[in-house]
């Protein structure tokens, strides 16, 4: 790979101006990355002001890192656990009644390892209603975690997970039906 030829603006639509992005970064540092337990209602309001679609009753714990709120949708009564990182270079959609546990990493950003210029190969991430992403799970770009699916702690999700299944491992695969 030739990192000297990498262009960080090639293939990445940031979605807002640098001024808005800088304002979000300061807001994120003060209210989201902080270990202080700022109220979820305040965080929901701030996310909405920066363009996120956020449902009712969403809980956002301390030290949550959201890259681009204007590319984020969260349904009603979902929970974003401590130290979750949402790298959403493309859209990230979290349905209603979803749980994203501590230190999970929803990684919508990637690079093309076959391209010497190291261009972006980003993609959206979708969690459908009732999905649960366990602690320290990695979710890759272009993944759909379907209704009521569970990715158990420490799993690496590189492909879609079927509805109503408990899935585990690296790669994360269905192991049994969720009751």
N, C-alpha and C positions, 0 to 999 in steps of 0.2 A: 504494500500500500504506500501511497505517496501523500503523506499528510500536508506537504507543502502546497499541494494542488487542491486541498479541501476548501470548499466555499461554504461557509456556514449559512448563507442565505439561499443557496441553491436547493430547492425542494422542501423548504420550510416556510409555511405561511404562518407568521407569528400571530396574525389576527387583529392586532391593535398596534397603535403607534408606540414608539420607544418611550414617550412621556407617560402614556397609560401603563405600559409595562413597568416602568420605574416606580410609579405610584403604587402599583400592585405589590412590587417587591418590598417596598417600605411597609405597607400594610401587612403583608405576609410575615415579615420579620417581627413586627410588633404584636400581632394578635394571633397568628397561626403557628409560627415556629417557637413561640414562647412556651416555657414550661408552666406559665401561669394559667390557671383554669378559667380563662375568659368564657363568658356565657355562650352557649351554642346559638342562642337567639341573635347575639351580636355578630357572630361569625356568619350565620346565614344571611343577615342583612348586608354585611360587607361583600360576601360572595355575589349576591344579587346586584349590588351596585357596580360590580365589575363584570356583569354580564352573565353570570351563572344562572341556571334555572335550578332552584332549590325548593323542594317540597316542604310540607309542614312537618314539624316534629323531628327534623334531622338533627342528630347529635354529632358534634365534631369535637373530638378530644384534643388535648394539647399536643404540640409539636407535629402538626400535620402540614405537609409540604404539597401544595397544589401549584403546578407550574402556570397554567393558563386558565383562570376561572371562566373566561368567556367561551371556553371549549368544554365546559363541564355541565352535566345535567344529573341531578340527584332527586330521586322520587321521595315520596312521603315516608317518614318514620324509618329512615336508614341511619346506620351508625358507622362513623369513620373513626377507627381506633387510634390510639397514641402512636406517633411516629410513622403513620402511613405516608407514603410518597406516591403522588399521582403525577407522573410525567406525561402529561397529555398534549403532545405536539399535534395530535389529531383529536377528534371528539372522544370523550369518555362519558359513557352513559351508565348511571347506576340506578337501577329500578327501585321501586318501593320495597320496604321491609328487607333491605339487604344489610349485611354486616361485613365490614372490612376490618379484620382484626389487626392487632398491633404489628407494626413494622412491615406490613404487606407493601409490596412495590408493584403498582400498576404502571407498566413501562410501555407507553405508546411510541417511544422513540427507539430507533435502531439505525444501523448503517449497513450498507451493502458490502459485504466482505469480498465479493467478486469484482468490485469496481476499485481500481487503483486510486481513484479520487475520493473514495470513502463517502460517497453520497448517502444522503438519508434514505432510509427505507422504513418510514413511520407508518403507523396504522391505528385505527380506532380500537377501543376496548368497550365491550358491552357486558354489563351484569344485569340479568333479567330478574324480575321480582322474586324475592326470597332467597337469592343466592347468598352464600356465605364463603368469604375468602378468609382462610385461617391465618394465624400469626405467621409472619415471615414468609408468606407465599409470594412468588414472583409470577406475574401475569404479563405475557409477551404481547406485542402489537397484533392486531387482527384476530383477537380472541373474543368469543362469545361464551359467557358462562350462563347457561340457560336456567329456567325457572327452578328454584328450590335446590339447585346443585350446590354441593359443598366441595371446596378444595381444602384438604386437610393441611395442618400446619407444616410449613417447610416445603411444600410442593412447588414444582416448576410447571406452570401452565403455558404450553406452547401451542395448544390446539383447543378447539371448542369442547366444552363439557356438556354432556347431555342432562336434560331435566331430571329432577328427582333421583339423582345419583350422588353417592359419596365417592369422591375421586381423590387419589393420593399418589405421591411419588414424583420421580423425575425420569421420564416425563410423567405428568399427572394423568392418570388413567382411571376409569370407573372401576370400583372394587365391589360395591354393593348398592342395593336400592336404599333410598332414604325413606324411612317410614314416617 
